[in-house]
């Protein structure tokens, strides 16, 4: 299974945030640390905020902060949120535009669904706390 860059970048940001869960992170600093597009990261953080994974605050000292403890945020939950609308294969999409020539005789679809479920179940066994980045290597604004 290949994750989208949207999910990859979101996981990176959350891994950093898990290293200091009470600290607010701006999209600018996260984008700089990981060499990502700030605009793309802003969309990712908005999706995470809408899903209740992070809380965002504007203004001085603002940014995104984890909404729950890293040990309470399962990786499978995050992947499900960020991969929403990105079916593993085209025939998983809820679309009338796709006309599969194998409908009725395909034995692959059920196996792919089971594999996807197993992948996400495995990720559900881990939390952000398990994959948090080391707390060193980044500067805390206002501290020397």
C-alpha positions as CSV (number, residue, x, y, z in Angstrom):
1,X,0.0,0.0,0.0
2,X,1.3,3.4,-0.9
3,X,0.3,6.4,1.1
4,X,-0.3,9.8,-0.5
5,X,2.1,12.6,0.2
6,X,-0.8,14.3,2.0
7,X,-0.7,11.5,4.6
8,X,3.1,11.2,4.6
9,X,3.5,14.9,5.4
10,X,0.7,14.8,8.0
11,X,2.4,11.9,9.8
12,X,5.7,13.8,9.8
13,X,4.1,16.9,11.3
14,X,2.3,14.8,13.9
15,X,5.5,12.9,14.8
16,X,7.2,16.3,15.5
17,X,4.2,17.5,17.5
18,X,4.2,14.3,19.5
19,X,7.8,15.1,20.6
20,X,6.5,18.2,22.6
21,X,2.7,17.7,22.8
22,X,2.0,20.9,24.8
23,X,3.8,23.1,22.3
24,X,2.1,24.9,19.5
25,X,3.7,24.5,16.1
26,X,3.3,26.9,13.2
27,X,2.9,25.5,9.7
28,X,5.8,27.7,8.7
29,X,8.2,26.0,11.1
30,X,7.0,22.5,10.3
31,X,7.2,23.2,6.6
32,X,10.7,24.5,7.0
33,X,11.9,21.5,9.1
34,X,10.6,19.0,6.6
35,X,11.2,21.0,3.4
36,X,7.5,20.9,2.6
37,X,5.1,23.4,0.9
38,X,3.6,25.6,3.6
39,X,0.3,25.8,1.6
40,X,0.1,22.0,1.4
41,X,0.8,21.7,5.1
42,X,-1.8,24.2,5.9
43,X,-4.4,22.1,4.2
44,X,-3.2,19.0,6.0
45,X,-3.4,20.7,9.4
46,X,-6.9,22.0,8.6
47,X,-8.0,18.4,7.9
48,X,-6.4,17.2,11.1
49,X,-8.1,20.0,13.0
50,X,-11.5,19.2,11.5
51,X,-11.1,15.6,12.6
52,X,-10.1,16.6,16.1
53,X,-6.5,15.4,16.0
54,X,-5.1,18.9,16.5
55,X,-6.4,22.2,17.7
56,X,-5.3,25.4,16.0
57,X,-4.9,28.9,17.5
58,X,-4.3,32.2,15.7
59,X,-2.0,35.0,16.7
60,X,1.1,35.2,18.8
61,X,2.0,31.9,20.3
62,X,-0.5,30.3,18.0
63,X,-0.2,27.3,15.8
64,X,-1.3,23.7,16.0
65,X,-1.2,21.6,19.1
66,X,-2.3,18.0,19.6
67,X,-5.9,17.8,20.8
68,X,-5.1,14.6,22.8
69,X,-2.1,13.0,24.3
70,X,0.1,11.3,21.7
71,X,-0.6,7.9,23.4
72,X,-4.3,8.4,22.7
73,X,-3.9,9.0,18.9
74,X,-3.7,5.8,16.9
75,X,-1.7,5.8,13.6
76,X,-4.5,3.9,11.9
77,X,-7.0,6.7,12.8
78,X,-4.7,9.3,11.4
79,X,-4.2,7.4,8.1
80,X,-7.9,6.8,7.7
81,X,-8.5,10.6,8.1
82,X,-5.8,11.7,5.8
83,X,-6.4,9.0,3.2
84,X,-10.2,9.6,3.1
85,X,-11.3,9.8,-0.5
86,X,-8.2,8.0,-1.7
87,X,-9.3,4.4,-2.5
88,X,-6.7,1.7,-2.6
89,X,-7.9,0.7,-6.1
90,X,-10.3,2.4,-8.4
91,X,-13.1,-0.1,-7.9
92,X,-13.2,0.8,-4.2
93,X,-14.3,4.3,-5.1
94,X,-18.0,5.1,-4.7
95,X,-18.4,6.3,-8.2
96,X,-20.8,5.4,-11.0
97,X,-18.1,6.6,-13.5
98,X,-16.1,3.4,-13.1
99,X,-17.1,0.4,-15.1
100,X,-15.0,-2.6,-14.2
101,X,-14.9,-5.4,-16.8
102,X,-14.3,-7.9,-14.0
103,X,-17.5,-7.2,-12.0
104,X,-19.1,-10.5,-11.0
105,X,-16.0,-12.6,-11.5
106,X,-13.2,-10.7,-9.6
107,X,-11.7,-12.6,-6.7
108,X,-9.1,-9.9,-6.0
109,X,-11.3,-7.1,-4.6
110,X,-12.1,-9.0,-1.4
111,X,-8.5,-9.9,-0.8
112,X,-7.4,-6.3,-1.3
113,X,-10.1,-5.1,1.2
114,X,-8.8,-7.7,3.7
115,X,-5.2,-6.6,3.1
116,X,-6.1,-2.9,3.5
117,X,-8.0,-3.7,6.8
118,X,-5.0,-5.7,8.1
119,X,-2.7,-2.8,7.2
120,X,-4.9,-0.3,9.1
121,X,-5.4,-2.7,12.0
122,X,-1.6,-3.1,12.4
123,X,-1.3,0.7,12.4
124,X,-4.0,0.8,15.1
125,X,-1.7,-1.1,17.4
126,X,0.7,1.9,17.5
127,X,0.2,5.5,18.6
128,X,1.9,8.8,17.9
129,X,3.8,8.3,21.2
130,X,5.4,5.2,19.7
131,X,6.8,7.2,16.7
132,X,7.4,10.6,18.2
133,X,10.6,12.2,16.9
134,X,13.4,13.0,19.3
135,X,12.7,16.2,21.2
136,X,16.1,17.6,20.3
137,X,16.9,19.2,17.0
138,X,14.4,22.0,17.0
139,X,14.4,25.4,18.6
140,X,11.7,26.5,20.9
141,X,10.8,30.1,20.2
142,X,11.7,32.4,23.1
143,X,14.3,30.0,24.5
144,X,18.1,30.1,24.1
